[in-house]
């Protein structure tokens, strides 16, 4: 099975984009496949509240797409923004699409959000992607602490937030029950197994 670094995956995506598969299409496919996996691995899916925690980058964009498809598949999604509104064009577009679908979108507030998080039986982590490095932001750390303390089933899209490419998790990194690796395994999936839980690779159509 192929294992790539974050830099190699970025190059693979660039080449796919040059061949005619847009970054937006990759995001759409990743979010859709993630939502399908979450449904398949959640008992009584239609009765569960699904909290999708999103960052401001493209991993967050995957989360906005996943929320749309969770709703289409009969689930009840709530989106929680960990780092404010999206900073990339594709993520911003999917933010608007999720909002237009009537999906509830809230901002994380350390003093107000704990009850919402603890009330959800499924949590989807789309805060930081494979480009993460350094430490977890001080304003995001309380969110991760609550998520890790929650009894919810936790799904990480591509990589658990707070796990960098070298595989040494930052203090307070997300500990997922399921990690949905996009297209290929990443180096961190091998060296940070304790944060990843069950790892499944989804094909988003990039090809060889």
PyMOL commands that set and color helices and strands:
alter all, ss='L'
color gray80, all
select helices_A, chain A and resi 6-18+23-40+45-47+58-72+89-100+114-118+138-149+187-191+193-196
alter helices_A, ss='H'
color red, helices_A
select strands_A, chain A and resi 3-4+49-54+76-81+104-107+122-126+153-157+178-182+185-186+198-202
alter strands_A, ss='S'
color yellow, strands_A
deselect
rebuild
show_as cartoon
